Amino acid sequence: MGEFELKVAIAGQGYPILCLHGHPGSGRSMRVFTEHLAQNFQTLSPDLRGYGQSKTRQDFTMTDHLSDLERLLDRYSLDRCLLLGWSLGGILALELAVKHPERFSGLILVATAGRPWSNHPPVSLQDNVYTGIAAMLNLVKPGWEWNIETFAKRSLFRYLIQQHTPAAYHYIASDAVYAFANTSPAANRALTQAMREGYTHVQGYEKIGCPCLMLAGEADRHISAISSLETADAIPNCESKVYPNTAHLLPWEIPAQLLSDIDQWLAQHPETVAAKRNNAGGTAEPSAG
């Protein structure tokens, strides 16, 4: 396919962090990370092809995502940056890091795996009905306790989150509904085809020399914590943490704790957000716009 230019939200100044969303998702879904990280760094949150403002009706493959992101790195002169990926975004981050290890100073991987295993139960008609009702009511009145207790906890939301707090449902209202509505059929087809063909894998990770952080929810039914830990074990320099009583949307369940742990990891690995030094001894600070 021809070149495809992604829509990108950029915030903050400093060392660049490329933030990749999941499926369904958009760059807007990453605001739980970027609004915090942009206080000290420059965050770039693209809408991947087929999502958000980068929607398309044309069919594409998962490898097109990688080509799009490679062009984005060149477009903003990102010779080196930190990668943060959630779910599908984490899978793409891993693929990019294996393909271009010299371009990435660190990886933060959230609710993802190179070979994701799902243990999601079969979906019933009642699941779908309750999910639709809960989502609509939550959109009208985000975080409404009655809706959470009456419908949401009996809907498919029970597999996405474990901590049914009003704050988590505010994120669902503001970002998840938008993401679902703006994920194109082409994106659904691309992911379905990739999973059917066994696109994901655990290989080549020995090429990733930068520090990595894997964060997973213990009760994640979409990408199990076991598969996340398998990937973490395959990466040479990867720390991992599994959070109890959380699931696939753990950044929206425990945002303060997750962001605090990311801050602590960055402080322990300052090289992940340090400008690369050139041959003359000065710093070559990557720019993004």
C-alpha positions in Angstrom: 0.0 0.0 0.0 1.0 3.6 -0.4 2.3 5.8 2.3 -0.1 6.7 5.1 0.4 9.7 7.3 -0.8 9.2 10.9 -2.5 11.9 12.9 -0.4 12.6 16.0 -1.1 14.5 19.2 2.1 16.1 20.6 2.4 17.5 24.1 5.2 18.8 26.4 8.9 19.3 25.8 12.0 17.4 26.3 13.0 13.8 25.6 10.5 12.2 23.3 8.2 9.3 24.3 6.2 7.6 21.6 2.9 6.2 23.0 1.1 3.5 21.1 -2.6 2.6 21.9 -4.4 -0.7 21.8 -7.4 -2.1 19.9 -10.0 -0.6 19.9 -8.2 2.7 20.7 -6.7 6.0 19.6 -4.0 8.3 20.7 -6.7 9.9 23.0 -6.8 6.6 25.0 -3.2 7.3 26.0 -4.0 10.5 27.9 -3.8 8.7 31.2 -0.1 8.5 30.5 0.6 11.6 28.4 -1.0 14.1 30.6 1.4 13.1 33.3 4.5 12.4 31.3 4.2 15.6 29.2 5.0 17.5 32.4 8.7 16.5 32.0 8.9 15.0 28.5 7.6 15.3 25.0 4.9 12.8 24.3 3.7 11.7 20.8 0.5 9.8 20.6 -0.5 8.7 17.1 -3.8 7.4 16.0 -2.7 4.1 14.3 -3.9 3.4 10.8 -7.6 2.5 11.0 -8.2 4.2 14.3 -9.3 7.7 15.6 -8.5 10.4 13.0 -6.4 8.0 11.0 -9.3 5.9 9.9 -9.3 4.3 6.5 -11.7 2.2 4.5 -8.9 0.4 2.7 -7.7 -3.0 3.9 -4.2 -3.2 5.4 -2.1 -5.6 7.4 -0.4 -5.4 10.8 3.0 -4.8 9.1 1.6 -1.6 7.7 1.4 -0.3 11.2 5.2 -0.8 11.5 5.8 1.0 8.2 3.6 3.9 9.3 5.5 4.2 12.6 8.9 4.1 10.9 7.8 7.0 8.7 6.5 8.8 11.8 10.0 8.4 13.5 11.6 9.9 10.4 9.0 12.6 10.0 9.7 14.0 13.4 13.5 13.2 13.3 13.2 10.8 16.2 16.6 9.2 16.0 16.1 7.9 19.5 13.1 7.8 21.9 11.4 5.9 24.6 8.5 3.6 23.6 5.4 3.1 25.6 2.8 0.6 24.4 -0.5 -0.6 25.8 -2.1 -3.9 24.5 -1.8 -3.9 20.7 0.5 -0.9 21.1 2.9 -3.0 23.2 3.0 -5.7 20.5 3.9 -3.1 17.9 6.5 -1.6 20.3 8.2 -4.9 20.7 8.2 -5.4 16.9 9.8 -2.0 16.4 12.4 -2.5 19.1 13.5 -5.8 17.5 13.6 -4.3 14.1 15.4 -1.0 15.1 17.0 -1.6 18.5 19.3 1.4 18.0 16.4 3.8 17.9 14.9 3.1 21.3 16.3 3.9 24.7 13.7 2.1 26.7 10.3 0.2 26.5 7.3 0.5 28.8 4.9 -2.3 28.0 1.4 -2.4 29.5 -1.1 -5.3 29.4 0.6 -6.8 26.4 2.7 -9.8 25.2 4.6 -11.0 22.2 2.4 -14.1 22.2 -0.8 -13.0 23.9 -2.9 -15.7 25.5 -6.6 -15.0 26.2 -8.8 -16.8 28.7 -11.9 -14.7 28.1 -15.1 -16.7 28.7 -17.7 -17.1 25.9 -19.8 -13.9 25.4 -23.6 -14.3 26.0 -26.5 -12.3 24.6 -27.0 -11.0 28.2 -23.4 -9.8 28.2 -23.9 -7.8 25.1 -27.2 -6.3 26.2 -25.9 -5.3 29.6 -22.7 -3.9 28.1 -24.7 -1.7 25.7 -27.0 -0.4 28.5 -24.1 0.2 30.9 -22.1 2.0 28.2 -24.9 4.3 27.2 -25.9 5.1 30.8 -22.2 5.7 31.7 -21.8 8.0 28.7 -24.8 10.1 29.9 -23.8 10.0 33.6 -20.1 8.8 34.0 -19.3 6.9 37.1 -23.0 6.6 38.2 -22.9 4.1 41.1 -26.4 2.7 40.4 -25.4 1.9 36.8 -22.2 0.3 37.9 -23.9 -2.0 40.4 -27.0 -2.8 38.2 -25.6 -3.2 34.7 -21.8 -2.7 34.5 -20.7 -5.4 36.9 -22.9 -7.9 35.0 -21.6 -6.7 31.6 -18.4 -7.4 29.7 -16.8 -4.6 31.7 -16.3 -7.2 34.5 -13.6 -8.7 32.3 -11.9 -5.4 31.5 -11.7 -4.0 35.0 -11.8 -5.4 38.5 -12.0 -2.1 40.4 -15.3 -0.7 39.4 -14.6 2.8 40.7 -16.3 6.0 39.3 -12.9 7.2 38.2 -12.4 4.1 35.9 -15.8 4.6 34.4 -15.0 8.3 33.7 -12.1 7.1 31.6 -14.4 4.6 29.8 -16.9 7.4 29.1 -14.3 9.9 27.9 -11.9 7.7 26.0 -13.2 4.1 25.5 -16.5 5.0 23.8 -14.7 7.4 21.4 -12.1 4.7 20.6 -14.8 2.1 19.9 -16.8 4.4 17.7 -13.7 5.5 15.7 -12.1 2.1 15.1 -12.7 1.2 11.4 -13.8 -2.2 10.1 -10.5 -2.3 8.3 -8.6 -2.2 11.6 -10.8 -5.0 12.9 -10.1 -7.1 9.9 -6.3 -6.5 10.1 -6.1 -7.6 13.7 -8.3 -10.7 13.1 -6.2 -11.7 10.1 -3.0 -11.2 12.0 -4.1 -13.3 15.0 -5.4 -16.0 12.6 -2.0 -16.2 10.9 0.0 -16.3 14.1 1.5 -12.8 13.6 2.5 -12.5 17.3 5.5 -14.4 18.6 8.3 -14.5 21.1 11.5 -14.4 19.1 14.4 -11.9 18.4 14.0 -10.2 21.8 17.6 -10.8 22.5 18.3 -7.9 20.2 16.5 -5.5 22.6 19.3 -4.1 24.7 17.6 -1.2 26.3 15.9 -1.4 29.8 12.3 -2.6 29.6 9.4 -2.5 32.1 6.4 -4.9 31.8 3.2 -4.1 33.7 0.3 -6.5 33.8 -3.1 -7.0 35.5 -3.4 -10.2 37.5 -7.0 -10.7 36.3 -6.5 -9.7 32.7 -8.7 -12.0 30.6 -7.8 -10.4 27.2 -4.0 -10.8 27.4 -3.1 -12.9 30.4 -0.5 -11.9 32.9 1.2 -15.2 32.3 1.7 -14.4 28.7 3.1 -10.9 29.7 5.6 -12.5 32.0 6.6 -15.0 29.3 7.5 -12.1 27.1 9.3 -10.3 29.9 11.4 -13.4 30.6 12.5 -13.4 26.9 13.8 -9.8 27.0 17.3 -9.5 28.4 16.8 -6.4 30.6 13.2 -6.4 31.6 11.6 -5.8 34.9 8.0 -6.9 35.5 5.2 -6.2 37.9 1.8 -7.8 38.1 -0.9 -5.8 39.9 -3.5 -7.7 41.9 -7.2 -7.0 41.5 -6.7 -5.4 38.1 -7.5 -6.4 34.5 -6.8 -5.2 30.9 -7.7 -1.6 31.6 -5.4 -1.3 34.6 -4.1 2.2 33.7 -7.7 3.4 34.2 -8.1 1.4 37.4 -5.0 2.4 39.3 -3.6 5.4 37.4 -1.8 7.0 40.3 0.0 3.7 41.3 0.9 2.9 37.7 2.3 6.3 37.0 4.2 6.4 40.2 5.8 3.1 39.4 6.7 4.4 35.9 8.2 7.5 37.4 10.3 5.4 39.8 11.5 3.1 37.0 12.5 6.1 34.9 14.4 7.6 37.9 16.2 4.3 38.3 17.1 4.2 34.5 17.9 7.8 33.6 19.5 6.5 30.4 16.0 5.7 29.0 15.2 9.4 28.8 18.7 10.9 28.2 19.6 12.6 25.0 22.1 10.7 22.9 25.6 12.2 22.8 27.2 12.9 19.4 30.8 12.3 18.5 31.8 15.8 19.4 30.7 15.3 23.0 27.6 17.5 22.8 24.1 16.3 23.1 21.9 15.6 20.1 18.4 16.1 21.5 15.8 14.5 19.2 13.0 16.9 18.2 9.4 16.1 17.4 8.0 19.0 15.5 
